[in-house]
Amino acid sequence: MSAAVMTVTAFADEGMWLLPYLQKMNIKDMKSKGLKLSAEDIYSVNHSSLKDAVIIFGGGCTGEIVSPNGLVFTNHHCGYGAIQKLSTVDHDYLKYGFWAASNAEELPAEGLTATFIREIVDVTDLIISNIPSIAGEEEWQRIADENKKKTLAELESRYPDTEVIIPSFFGGNRFFAFVMERYRDVRLVGTPPSSIGKFGGETDNWMWPRHTGDFSIFRIYADKNGKPAAYSPENVPLHTAKHLDISLKGYKPGDYAMVMGFPGSTQRYMTSYEIDYMLEVDNPQRIYIRGERQKILREDMEADDKVRIQYASKYASSSNYWKNSIGMSRGVKKLGVKAKKEAQEAEFMTWALNSSLPEEGYIDALQKIETSMTDGRQSRASYQYLVEALYSAVEITRLAMRPFGNLPSAETVTAFYKDFNHDTDKKVARRMFEMVKSDVKHLPSVFADVIDAQFGGDTDAYVNYLYKNSIFANEETLTAFLSAPDRELYESDPAVVLARSLMAKMRELAAASQGVAPLYSEGHRKYIAGLMQKDPDRMWYPDANFTIRLTYGNILPYEPADGVDYNYFTTLKGVMEKEDPSNAMEFYVPERLKELYAAGDYGRYADKDGTLHVCFLSNLDITGGNSGSPILNAKGQLIGLAFDGNWEAMSGDIAFEPDVQRCIGVDIRYVLFIVDKFAGAGWLLDELNIVK
């Protein structure tokens, strides 16, 4: 029996479920938890359903359609990059917020997209059914790739003017095709100031209790026929087939809740060997490198508003996964995840030895994973370090990676230097080169050929030379060069020399790592297939891979430690209590919000207990990519926006912990309160279908 039609649940609230199989797998359990809808109401191939109101927002978040005129709610941190690009010192939308007073005032967010999933097709048989059972990994991959290309071509011809992707599930044991329609004219409608949308900053990130109004509002535009089109003043708001109703009723412990969205990546089938590498190499390097860079960025951002705006999005993006890695390592160790994985692996090996044949590949699946993680370990470690420290952190090399025949356009140059500060990047570079020289075994040739040969190994002296002499050190020198390009000058530019040396070493290290990739791929695929064959009555779900999923459960508090009992919601009172004038970047409270609190002026958005709820908890299974996802009640009405997980369950991407795993969401009533009472943008509420 295939994994997609298993019918017995393993964990009550665990799972990122595929929509086409809700009727077969989940609907009975969902209704037992309180759902009032049918599976067809949530996902239908014949008519509009809740699925049609949920979109990919940008390149890594979720959003939801909340009006028939293409209005989108998502998280503030999901819109952060677009808001930052639109901000200047004179128009600082990050600091002060932005609210359009009409459609005409909505701001085009260049490069931002909104993507609908129009159809989902199970194509497993088309991809792998003709692969011989005795095929080796190379043959298996070759045939699967050929079948995938053929299937993709057929689907693209069947669905013109769309994009089609065919990702794998269960380690390559199943395949689904997703037909997508991507809209390219998305405009900023409203955003609270960061003092609301990012309240608590880095300190509160991944923590509970939380008091963050993490939302922003955008609108999708289309051509006059409702089709995707590049930005044009002639475009009109998209008329959508489905939008979400919004509930002001609130919630109580035990109430049904669900999230539909695009979880980015989980590793629930990770083995103990992979956990060792994560704890010993991957996370420690990321934590150390990003932490050092963030210290420099924060110091410069606090000293200069221009730098603050330039690096706001970069800092937030880096810091988010930095803290995630800290919490992940902590959680894995504290909750004994490795020991649980080892126990599962021991049971698997007993089953494989007693109940499978050697040619099926289950007996040596774990051995292949172990070997792949051991061989090339140092190459992988060096590759990651170079990517984090020199490729990502030192920005001067970014444009210098282009060949002379593909020099950057004037528009590219302008966009790059808008968010680049010479002195800040130089400070970062000095620290990164010092760290790389000290810690990395496999160094790019520029270290021996230039840093050692010309500067006696003095990385600071080399960085000073780099930022003084490269045409990429500032916009003026690069613009002047592009007006009269010279190949010889370009090839000898110190940033180009650095970029090519770095890329050559990264390619070398990547090739070394890729040598064991087929071994891991086969072991991983066979291990998952074996687990499902070993326990055929368990309800299995695939790891997240940024495809649309549904998770369901209930509104619940939790007890993270002995003597600690967390409530399931927070209120505006907590915002006031957290105010900290000494940390204005994270805990500043706007005067207007204080006035509304003092007056108790919450309007129809107050809870029945008279307080204004800000955030709340549910035991839903989410991860990165779910940011901005709608939290829905039993009737499918919007009650909040998911924006975070909790610190005690940071190991959740590897192993779901039902006792402590919680989804943190911003209450939709707080969102509407900010739009209406704080911002005075009540015209937007006229578009919404608000129910009590």
Buried (B, 14 or more C-beta within 10 A) or exposed (E): EEBBEBEEBBEEBBBBBBBBBBBEBBBEBBBEBBBEBBBBBBBBEEEEBBBBBBBBBBEBBBBBBBBBBBBBBBBBBBBBBBBBBBBEEEEBBBBBBBBBEEBEEBBBBEEBBBBBBBBBBBBBEBBBEEBEEEBEBEEBBEBBEEBBEEBBEBBBEEBEEBEBEBEBBBBBBBBBBBBBBEBBBBBBBBBBBBBBBBBBBBEBBBBBBBBBBBBBBBBBBBBEEBEBBEBEEEBBBBEBEBBBBBBBBBBEEEBBBBBBBBBBEBBBBBBBBBBBBBBEBBBBBBBBBBBBBBEBBBEBBEEBBEBBBBBBBBBBBBBBBBBBBBBBBBBBEEBEBBEEBBEBBEEBBEBBEEEBEEEBBBBBBBEBBBBBBEBBBBBBBBBBBBBBBBBBBBBBBBBBBBEEEEBBEEEEBEBBBEBBBEEBBBBBBBBBBBBBBEBBEBBBEBBEEBBBEEBEEBBEBBBBBBBEEBBBBBBEEBBEBBEEEEEEEBEEBBBBBBBBBBBEBBEBBBEBBEEBEBBBBBBBBBBBBBBBBBBEEBBBBBBBBBBBBBBBBBBBBBEBEEEEEBEBBBBBEBBBEBBEEEEEBBBBBBEBBBEBBEEEEBEEBBBEEEBBBBBBBBBBBBBBBBBBBBBBBBBBBBBBBBBBBBBBBBBBBBBBBBEBBBBBBBBBBBBBBBBBBBBEBEBBEEBBEBEE
